Amino acid sequence: MSDILITDDERDIRELISDILKDEGYSTRVAGTSDECMEEIEKEPPALMILDIWLKDSRMDGIDILKAVKRDHPDIPIVIISGHGNIEIAVAAIKQGAYDFIEKPFNIDQLMVVIRRAMETSRLRRENIELKRGDAPPSEMLGDSAIFRALRSQLDKVTKSNGRVMLTGQPGSGKEISARYIHANSNRATAPFVTVSSASIEPDRMEEVLFGQESPEKGIEPGLLEQANGGVIYFDEVAEMPLGTQSKILRVLVDQSFQRVGGSEKVQVDLRVISSSNKDLQQAIQDGQLRQELFHRLNVVPIPVPSLEERREDIPLLAEHFIEMLNKTQGLPLRKLADDAKALLQTMVWPGNVRQLKNVVERVLILGESTGPITAKELPTLEETGAEEGRVVLSGGLATLPLREARELFEREYLLTQINRFGGNISRTASFVGMERSALHRKLKSLGVVTSSKAGGRVAHIDNGQGEGVDA
């Protein structure tokens, strides 16, 4: 969409304008009737239209064409020209969405000023739509765990259908990645993928954002539903959508049409709908946050997305993927993961799931002073991971040991800490840890823990082969 379509019933006029624009480096097409004009638009929508308001021997006049184009392609700027220009016609054209109005005979310099402005508007509108769509290469579905392979199998089954999908799972688990995977492998892959962030759009602006709006001052501004026409609309956290908007979305799903805010004409759309939520949707229905009718319309194919803790064996693969990605996109060091770091990552708790893992990897790469392998020492502490109370995050060394060795190491470190905490007093230590004094003596001896006198009390340490007996 980079050319200019010129429609005028006077051959000399349309060819003159075309020649002028070609001299300026623009690509052009011409049409002499309304039918020819609509056929050209059907072939390929232009970046800009120059449209005569009076078209002899045509089914439609310029205002009719203007209405039709603005209904189906609201982002195309249209410059109206007429030899019978007056202020009433100009106002009528602008109200219907025309970019500008030029009266014949026109001044070439004036025409070129308007064309350049309109083409810049066309470029900015296209860029803005692309940004709103959030178009990006589909995120790669990485993982080899059984539960992740099952997820991918479910997604593959729905890619070729047009059924509505409801993705559920914890925040950061990969619901949007799953939605993009469906889109990328469907017959709509070349069409738009448009995300509706239900939780982040202000409730009083939700309908304008979704349905677009019309006004005499700004003309037609397409909404997200219109931008997604032919492709996929993804309702992220759908239970966060205002109840009033939910009712209107339900009507769109039934009719495949809607009206823009401030508009009167129906806009037809062809959409595939994918939704997601991190809530218990049945509870959300009971709490009055989600309309049951909308839930049933959206929940045709429910697919749960597993949390990162349910697919721990995928963590090293994902971490290495993020390292490579951050190296390419941000120039961060391309480092390996040491075995103790892999083991520790797999034992950590991940309330933020895959998103949190990516953030942890990015922080380590930014703050790390080495270009060598990432070790367990560089990874976050228990408090920094946001682990819930009662959970223990193992040290990297402990996480890499067999159970028997890990248990002995833990017991030794734990008892050393407690004995030193109580100044080497075995009786108090035994009382705190819940053991008989004699049993604690035997345990310390088996672990090679001894105590010795120091200024200010006694301390415990590991027997170096010339150990002293443990004394209370």
Residue, then its C-alpha position, 0 to 999 in steps of 0.5 A: m500500500s504505497d501508491i496514489l489512486i486518482t479518480d476523475d471522469e475527465r481523462d485530461i485531469r487524471e492523467l495530468i495529476s498522475d504525470i505530476l505525481k510521477d515526476e515527484g517520485y510517486s507511484t499512481r493508478v487512475a480510474g474514470t468511474s466509480d466502478e473502476c475506482m472500487e475495483e482498484i481498491e479491491k485489488e489493493p488499497p492505496a496509500l492515498m486517494i485523490l477523488d473527484i466529487w462529480l463523476k459523470d456516468s457513474r453509479m456512485d458520486g465522490i461522496d458515496i465512494l468516500k463513505a464506502v472507503k471510510r467504512d472499509h478502509p478508514d486509514i486511507p486519506i482521501v483528498i476531494i477535488s471538484g470544479h463546482g466547489n463551494i463551502e457546503i460541499a467541502v464541509a460535507a466531504i470533511k464530515q464524511g472523513a475526507y482529509d482535505f478539499i481542493e477546488k478546480p482549477f487547482n494550483i500545482d504547488q497547493l496540490m503538492v503541499v496537500i499530497r505530501r501532508a496526506m502521504e505523511t499522514s498515511r505513513l504515520r497511521r500505518e505505523n500507529i496501527e502496527l504499534k497498536r497491534g503489537d505485531a511481533p514474530p511469534s515467540e518460540m515454543l521452547g520446552d521438552s517436558a511431558i506437560f509442555r509437549a502436551l500443551r503444544s499438542q493441544l495448540d497444534k490441534v486448534t491452529k487449523s480451526n476457527g474455534r474460540v480458545m480460552l487460555t488459562g494459567q498463572p501470570g507470566s506462564g506464557k499465555e500470550i506466547s501460546a496465542r501467538y503460536i496458534h496465530a502463526n500456524s493458522n491460515r490467518a498467519t499473514a493477517p493481523f494479531v491484535t492484543v486487547s490488554s483488558a486490565s490496562i485500558e481505562p474502563d471509560r476508554m475501553e469502547e473507543v479503543l475496541f470499536g473506534q470512533e467517528s467525529p466531525e473534527k477527527g473523522i474516523e478512527p478505527g478501533l482494535l476490532e477493526q484493525a484485527n479484521g481478517g486475523v486474530i483478536y486476543f483478549d488478554e485477562v478478559a475477566e478484567m473487561p468492564l461488564g458493559t463492554q462485555s455485553k457489547i463484545l458478546r453482540v459482536l461475537v454473535d453478529q460479527s459487526f458493530q458500530r463505532v462510537g459516535g457512528s451510525e453505520k455497521v462495520q463488518v468484521d471477520l475475526r478469530v477470538i482467543s482469550s486468556s485469564n489468570k483467574d478462576l473464571q467460574q469464581a469470577i462469574q459468581d463474583g459478578q466480574l464475568r458474564q456467563e454468556l460471554f464465558h460460554r462464547l469464549n470458552v469453546v476450547p479451554i487450554p490450561v497453560p502450565s506454570l514454570e514449576e510444573r515444567r522445571e526440566d525446561i528451565p535450563l533450556l529457557a534460560e539459555h534461550f534468554i541468554e542468546m536472545l538478550n545477546k542479540t537484542q541488547g548486546l549482553p554477554l553470551r555466557k554459559l550456564a554452569d551446572d550448579a546454576k542450572a540445578l539451582l534455577q530448577t530448585m527455585v520457586w517462580p511466582g512470576n513464571v517464565r517472565q520472572l526467569k527472563n528477568v533473573v537472567e537479564r539481571v545476572l547478565i547486566l550485573g555480572e562482572s565475568t564473561g565466564p559461565i554463570t554460577a549459582k553464586e550469581l543467582p538471587t537469594l530466597e528473598e529476592t525470588g519472592a518465594e512464599e514463606g515456608r519454602v526453602v531455596l537450596s544452595g547451588g552446591l546442595a542442589t547438585l548432590p545426591l540425596r544422601e550427601a545433600r542430607e549430610l551436608f545440610e545436617r552438618e551446616y544446620l547443627l554447626t549454625q545452631i551450636n554456635r548460636f547457643g555458644g557451644n551449649i549442647s543441652r540448649t542446642a538439643s532442646f531447640v532442635g528437638m533431640e535427646r542430648s545423647a542422640l545429638h552427641r552421636k549425630l555430631k560425631s557421625l558428621g565430624v562436628v567438634t566444639s572447642s574453647k575460644a575466648g568468650g565461649r565455645v564454638a563448633h567446627i568440622d573435625n580436621g582429623q585431629g578433632e577434639g571431643v564434643d563437650a557440653 
